[in-house]
């Protein structure tokens, strides 16, 4: 049997010649790959916040008489309006917290909202926690009893705190965002969304509301009212998200 042999010396010379001819191209490709890969190892990627959202309960929506007349004129029930508000809030949450890991209460509980047997609503001074204080009043220039310095938040009983602990443990969350109230009130039809934030230790670190003034008429289109609600919700949730980004 004839044994085949390969001209290895010739092959070696050809490979060497190929690398010499294309050395610049090969080095360029290696530098390009290094430029892409190296930052991944040098710079740690920011860790996503885990945020649990407790949605707004229908019973915690308060409307002034003018907005009620508007709904009646447009044949919109209060239940339908409440559903619209909830849908707007959820849409804005998904949009504004898109860079975070967001989950809703009903993923750990049998409802999107907490049963009213485990909490009551209570008025508190608007505040936020910073690196030096957890009782930093937002509007120091106004009276603590002023409407502008008061928001509506939750006062949980022991069963409520037990539930919050279960949610915090199950979700391993960084924050729980509690949407406590939405209102359209006089004078001048102020649209306000009230929000509280708890950290993973279930300490309240933020409590606030916004005040968006818009004129309402009984005969205007219902879509206009929903647009105002959307503006108010977005404005408040942007403030909440900005605050959380400074803490995380």
C-alpha positions as CSV (number, residue, x, y, z in Angstrom):
1,X,0.0,0.0,0.0
2,X,1.3,3.4,-1.0
3,X,1.5,5.9,1.9
4,X,0.4,9.4,1.2
5,X,2.6,12.2,2.5
6,X,1.9,16.0,2.6
7,X,4.4,18.7,1.8
8,X,4.3,20.1,5.4
9,X,7.2,22.5,4.7
10,X,5.2,24.0,1.8
11,X,2.0,24.3,3.9
12,X,3.9,26.0,6.7
13,X,5.4,28.6,4.3
14,X,1.9,29.3,2.9
15,X,0.4,29.8,6.4
16,X,3.2,32.1,7.4
17,X,2.8,34.0,4.1
18,X,-0.9,34.4,4.7
19,X,-0.4,35.8,8.2
20,X,2.3,38.2,7.1
21,X,0.1,39.5,4.3
22,X,-3.0,40.0,6.5
23,X,-1.3,40.9,9.7
24,X,-2.7,44.5,9.8
25,X,-6.2,43.2,9.2
26,X,-5.9,40.6,11.9
27,X,-4.5,43.1,14.5
28,X,-7.4,45.5,13.6
29,X,-10.0,42.8,14.2
30,X,-8.4,41.9,17.6
31,X,-8.4,45.5,18.7
32,X,-12.0,45.9,17.6
33,X,-13.1,42.8,19.6
34,X,-11.1,44.0,22.6
35,X,-12.8,47.4,22.5
36,X,-16.2,45.7,22.6
37,X,-15.5,43.0,25.2
38,X,-13.2,44.9,27.6
39,X,-15.8,47.5,29.0
40,X,-18.1,44.6,29.9
41,X,-15.5,43.3,32.4
42,X,-14.1,46.7,33.5
43,X,-17.4,48.5,34.1
44,X,-20.0,46.7,36.3
45,X,-23.4,47.0,34.9
46,X,-25.8,48.9,37.1
47,X,-28.1,46.5,39.1
48,X,-31.8,46.9,38.4
49,X,-34.0,48.0,41.2
50,X,-36.7,45.5,42.2
51,X,-39.9,47.5,42.8
52,X,-43.2,46.2,43.9
53,X,-46.2,48.3,43.0
54,X,-49.4,48.4,45.1
55,X,-52.1,49.7,42.7
56,X,-54.8,52.2,43.6
57,X,-58.0,51.0,45.2
58,X,-61.2,52.2,43.7
59,X,-62.5,53.4,47.0
60,X,-59.5,55.7,47.4
61,X,-60.5,57.8,44.4
62,X,-62.1,61.1,45.4
63,X,-63.9,63.4,42.9
64,X,-65.2,66.9,43.2
65,X,-68.7,67.8,42.2
66,X,-67.8,69.2,38.8
67,X,-65.9,66.1,37.8
68,X,-68.9,64.0,38.9
69,X,-71.2,66.1,36.8
70,X,-68.8,65.7,33.9
71,X,-68.9,61.9,34.2
72,X,-72.7,61.9,34.5
73,X,-73.0,64.1,31.4
74,X,-70.7,61.7,29.4
75,X,-72.6,58.6,30.7
76,X,-69.4,57.3,32.4
77,X,-69.9,55.4,35.6
78,X,-67.5,55.9,38.5
79,X,-66.5,52.2,38.2
80,X,-65.5,52.8,34.5
81,X,-63.6,56.0,35.5
82,X,-61.8,54.0,38.3
83,X,-60.8,51.4,35.7
84,X,-59.5,54.1,33.4
85,X,-57.4,55.6,36.2
86,X,-56.0,52.1,37.1
87,X,-55.1,51.4,33.5
88,X,-53.4,54.8,33.2
89,X,-51.3,54.2,36.3
90,X,-50.3,50.7,35.2
91,X,-49.3,51.9,31.8
92,X,-47.2,54.7,33.2
93,X,-45.5,52.4,35.7
94,X,-44.5,50.0,33.0
95,X,-43.2,52.9,30.9
96,X,-41.4,54.9,33.5
97,X,-39.9,52.0,35.4
98,X,-38.8,50.1,32.3
99,X,-35.2,50.0,33.4
100,X,-36.2,48.3,36.7
101,X,-37.6,44.9,37.6
102,X,-41.2,45.7,38.3
103,X,-43.9,43.5,39.8
104,X,-47.3,44.1,41.1
105,X,-48.8,43.1,44.4
106,X,-51.1,40.5,42.9
107,X,-48.1,38.4,42.1
108,X,-47.7,37.7,45.8
109,X,-51.2,38.4,47.1
110,X,-54.7,37.5,45.9
111,X,-55.5,41.0,44.8
112,X,-53.8,44.0,43.1
113,X,-54.8,46.1,46.1
114,X,-54.8,45.5,49.9
115,X,-58.0,44.6,51.7
116,X,-59.2,47.6,53.6
117,X,-59.4,45.5,56.8
118,X,-55.6,45.7,57.2
119,X,-55.1,49.5,56.9
120,X,-56.7,52.9,57.2
121,X,-55.8,56.0,55.3
122,X,-54.2,58.8,57.3
123,X,-52.8,62.2,56.5
124,X,-49.1,62.8,56.9
125,X,-46.6,65.6,56.2
126,X,-45.0,65.3,52.7
127,X,-41.4,64.1,53.3
128,X,-38.5,62.3,51.8
129,X,-35.5,60.5,53.4
130,X,-32.0,61.6,52.3
131,X,-28.5,60.7,53.6
132,X,-28.9,62.8,56.7
133,X,-32.6,62.6,57.7
134,X,-35.7,60.5,57.3
135,X,-38.0,63.3,58.3
136,X,-37.1,65.9,55.7
137,X,-40.2,67.9,55.2
138,X,-40.7,68.8,51.6
139,X,-42.4,72.2,52.0
140,X,-40.7,73.8,55.0
141,X,-41.7,77.3,53.9
142,X,-45.4,76.5,54.4
143,X,-47.4,75.5,57.4
144,X,-47.2,71.8,58.3
145,X,-51.0,71.8,58.4
146,X,-51.3,73.4,54.9
147,X,-53.0,71.3,52.2
148,X,-49.8,71.7,50.1
149,X,-47.8,69.9,52.8
150,X,-50.2,67.1,53.5
151,X,-50.5,63.8,51.6
152,X,-52.7,60.7,52.3
153,X,-50.9,57.5,53.1
154,X,-51.4,54.2,54.8
155,X,-51.5,53.3,58.4
156,X,-51.2,49.5,58.5
157,X,-52.3,47.3,61.4
158,X,-50.2,44.2,62.4
159,X,-51.9,42.0,59.7
160,X,-50.9,44.7,57.1
161,X,-47.3,44.7,58.2
162,X,-47.2,40.9,58.1
163,X,-48.5,40.9,54.6
164,X,-45.8,43.6,53.6
165,X,-43.1,41.4,55.2
166,X,-44.3,38.4,53.1
167,X,-44.3,40.5,49.9
168,X,-40.8,41.9,50.7
169,X,-39.4,38.5,51.4
170,X,-41.0,36.8,48.4
171,X,-40.1,39.5,45.9
172,X,-36.6,40.3,47.4
173,X,-37.5,43.8,46.5
174,X,-35.6,47.0,47.0
175,X,-38.7,49.2,47.3
176,X,-42.5,48.9,47.7
177,X,-44.4,51.8,46.0
178,X,-47.8,52.3,47.6
179,X,-50.3,54.3,45.5
180,X,-52.7,55.4,48.1
181,X,-55.1,58.0,46.6
182,X,-56.1,59.9,43.5
183,X,-58.3,62.9,43.7
184,X,-59.7,65.8,41.7
185,X,-60.6,68.5,44.2
186,X,-61.5,72.1,44.4
187,X,-60.4,74.8,44.0
188,X,-59.5,75.0,40.3
189,X,-59.8,71.2,39.9
190,X,-56.5,70.1,41.3
191,X,-55.4,66.6,40.1
192,X,-53.4,64.8,42.7
193,X,-51.8,61.3,43.0
194,X,-50.6,60.4,46.5
195,X,-47.7,57.9,46.7
196,X,-45.6,56.4,49.5
197,X,-42.4,54.4,49.2
198,X,-41.1,51.8,51.7
199,X,-37.6,50.4,51.6
200,X,-36.8,46.7,52.0
201,X,-36.8,47.1,55.8
202,X,-40.4,48.4,55.4
203,X,-39.4,51.9,56.6
204,X,-41.3,54.8,55.0
205,X,-38.7,56.8,53.1
206,X,-40.9,58.9,50.8
207,X,-44.4,60.4,51.0
208,X,-45.8,63.0,48.6
209,X,-48.4,64.1,46.1
210,X,-48.5,66.4,43.2
211,X,-50.9,69.2,42.3
212,X,-51.8,69.6,38.6
213,X,-54.4,72.3,37.9
214,X,-56.6,71.9,34.9
215,X,-60.0,73.4,34.1
216,X,-62.9,71.0,33.8
217,X,-66.3,71.6,32.2
218,X,-69.3,69.4,32.4
219,X,-69.6,69.2,28.6
220,X,-66.0,68.6,27.6
221,X,-65.1,65.2,26.1
222,X,-64.3,62.4,28.5
223,X,-61.0,61.8,26.7
224,X,-59.9,65.2,27.8
225,X,-60.4,64.3,31.4
226,X,-58.5,61.1,30.9
227,X,-55.7,63.1,29.3
228,X,-55.5,65.3,32.5
229,X,-55.4,62.2,34.6
230,X,-52.6,60.8,32.5
231,X,-50.6,64.1,32.9
232,X,-51.1,64.0,36.6
233,X,-50.1,60.4,37.1
234,X,-47.1,60.7,34.9
235,X,-45.9,63.8,36.6
236,X,-46.1,62.2,40.1
237,X,-44.5,58.8,39.1
238,X,-41.7,60.6,37.3
239,X,-40.9,62.3,40.7
240,X,-41.0,59.0,42.5
241,X,-38.8,57.3,40.0
242,X,-36.3,60.2,40.0
243,X,-36.2,59.9,43.8
244,X,-35.6,56.2,43.8
245,X,-32.8,56.6,41.2
246,X,-31.0,58.9,43.6
247,X,-31.2,56.3,46.4
248,X,-30.2,53.2,44.5
